[in-house]
C-alpha cells in the first residue's frame, strides 16, 4: 500500500510503484532548482505540470518556478493555484485545417518567440518542461541553447505542437510505449514516463465527497465530465437521460463554466421543476476543483470525453468509464485515447454520432447494475495506470538539470 501522508485518508488504489519508498533521483545539494514550465490551452496540457510541482514539493526540493503561457488560458489559473509565478506571451493556435485565422495567428508566433526568449534569458532555468499545446511552441523555440528542454506528450499520438517542438532539440517524454515508436527519427531521446496525475488524487474520501454534495450511499453515483470547459454535446445527451437515470442513480454533472456554454443555467432551471428527492440526486457543477479526489473516490462510473488527462486519471485510479471521444480532435487523438481503455476492457467507447440518450442510458445502467463487470473494468483500468509517472518525469527533469 502507498505511504499515506499524515492526516490523509487511505489511498484509493494501491500503487504499482510507490515513489515514497523507491529510489528517486535527488536534487543535488541545497541549490534551488529553477524550473520553467511552458504549456496550456486545455486541462490535459496543464495537469502534468501540476503533478510535477506536487512531486517536487513532496520531495521538499527548493524550487523557483516560472510558468509561461497565454493571458486567457487555463494555465494562468493553474499557476496561481499552485503558487507559481506566471508570465504571458502572444501566440497563435496551430490548426491542421484551412482557416483565415491561421494567417493572423501565424503572425503572432514570432512575437511570442521574441517575448519567450527574453523571459528565458531573464529567468535562467536549469531545465524547461513543455507540456504541449500551441502555447508551448514559442517558448520552446525561444529557449534554444538556454537549457535542456523536456517536452511531454500526453496523448497516444504525437500532437502538432510536439512535432514542432522536437525540431528544437527536446528530450521527448511519452505516456504510452506505442507513442515512442511514432517518434523514431524525430527525437534524439525518448523516455516512456506515463502521463502524470496529481498524487493528491489518490487520497480521496468517498464519505466526505457524498457529505459535501448531499448524496447518499444507497444509490450508485455517475459522474459526468466534459473537460475544463465542458462539452455541450455531452451535456445535451445527459439532459435527455436524466429522467431515467435519476430514478435509479445519483448524478454529479460537471458542465463547464458560463463563459464556455449556458448549460449549467439551463440544467438548473430544469432541475428546479423536479421533486425535492430528484433534485437531491442531481448535482450541477460548472467545474470540480479541490474536491475532485473525493468525487473520484465516491464515483461508481464516469461518463466523459477522452482527453489525455481524463484517461490518465481514470486508469491511475481504476475507474470504469463510458467515453464519448471529441470528434475531429487533432489527429483524432481522443478516439485513440479511448481505444486504449476500451481494448483493455476498462471502458466502453461510443462515437458521438452513435451516443444517443437512449443508447447511453442503456449502456450506463447496464454497467451500474452489473457489479462484477464494473469491478472487472476497474481492474482493467488500474492495470494501465502509471501512478509513478509524476516521479518518473520529475526524475528526468532533475537528471537533465543536474547534467554538467
Steps between C-alpha positions, in 0.01 A plus 500: 500500500621851427653708773222729626577859599409581863132579536409372154235237425606163369606514135230407250714227343831327554793643308692273264807703585508720807731802467498529876693177540696453178829655398438851366748728334588769756563863422867544586592728787306795634490694175156615390365323192394753238217348296326670210166354389352563157163363404127531532188571304312203646497318831678205340801719428495653848452208739835324431683817604286527814581136578874570466469800732326280758775240467777758544322633809467146635876455460554837672707632210584868532332637190471822305248452222364717221207399279475653152167492318221715364316769691158336462592130519423252776874493574490845664246379753690175556822690569324727746346208686845336519662820628723525193603821324342547159589701191283528190618509140328542165438189301268352241305180473644227279236356267516203266226646278461809281376803688549874449598527866812298418652810338432716803622239745810425293600866538471473876742209538820697417392767750455229762842352420667837561306547825577147617873531418517814711321329789725193482817707499380695802394192695803279417331161553682180586244308294189575294187282507266532203164334554383576149220689337552786257600728789819298556652549154631860531664422834669183376633687197606794715675270748750362249842461663364648823475162672376145450137469388265211574180496297230269634239346271185398683308338215542175313617693193758772445318831497590773253655719771714208616621431146604864464667507841707191418673693225670707767692232686250388763512181699159337447302345785199295391205346676479170310763263361328495160543878477876462526507315169335801333794716605763296318723741313336803661655497847854421608374365832160359595393394849175324584395669823124461485260791531534649848195542716500704817611279790233659720228332291581170671386627839133568434235426761169367367302576817631856505409543135145374550455725802624806310259436211204379705506152348432166667671158492182311408505589127792484255663822381563590136743788446481686168803703389559691180842645567595837646263689267227239493354329196155616385440194279552277804291730721212489250502123496508480879202738516302250293605217735425667832143379564601138456834533677375676811240234565786260568819693568656828610679728255782750545511709183797726419364719223776754432502870594250762383767650277509177299129409487160572659439139595529537879232770511271307266538179699445684829167632367401147403605368841281757676188339349564163664402355835735569795620138492602511133663840551711351780623225267629742235801725571601761242857636511652733243844377607617248759793646692678395819236236574579303184680224693191448718275502193710231335499295821119498524438440126382163370516587128631793296342633180751727328691617199830322440756773551846383594476627857164337559619166362813510716297572813245227427780249451705614796203486737341188356166652399267337245371739236284566197690728262372723220814617317499854363458462122745678274757554777852541362609169350181345644697476822201452731380198306846348536514588871161336558605191304784434745250458785236329285740235368591408856135472604527803728254718308223500245580745220208637298542737204309822549269434205397168653470635855125564508341556842322165478816310404702674772240437766484130423881476500541692825229314689618158376843573650365647824274199559781250432737522796735219384535664159571836661766343719661336197503834318661663802774237514561536126529877538737464793723267298565787258565761768837664554480640849876551500492711181546827691804353674647375171453833326643683800802267499559582134483874565743475792738282297517756219518795738790336685703425188824702466 
